[in-house]
Amino acid sequence: MTAQRHDEVSGVHVMAEGRLEGKVVLLTGIGGGMGRVTARLFAAEGAVVVGCDLDAASAAETARMVE
């Protein structure tokens, strides 16, 4: 199933195809920048995202975005 949506963080249209359904990804640096965008894009593709960052508040914000 393909669904198109606009990602506010990266500013691009994303074609979510569920390519990562059933996968778990571990990301570091999810508090901002490329780590945050990657977490959001992987979650949009169906992955379970496990992430960390030195800035716990920023990491928690990203976690809220991908729930």
Long-range contacts (C-beta under 8 A, 24 or more apart in sequence): 5-44, 7-37, 7-40, 7-41, 7-44, 9-36, 9-37, 9-40, 9-65, 10-37, 10-40, 10-41, 14-41, 14-44, 16-44, 16-45, 16-46, 17-45, 18-45, 18-46, 19-45, 19-46, 20-45, 20-46, 20-47, 21-45, 21-46, 21-47, 22-46, 23-47, 23-48, 24-48, 24-50, 25-49, 25-50, 26-50, 26-51, 27-51, 27-52, 28-52, 28-53, 29-53, 30-58, 30-59, 30-62, 30-63, 31-55, 31-57, 31-58, 31-59, 31-61, 31-62, 32-58, 32-62, 35-62, 36-62, 36-65, 39-65, 39-66, 40-65, 40-66
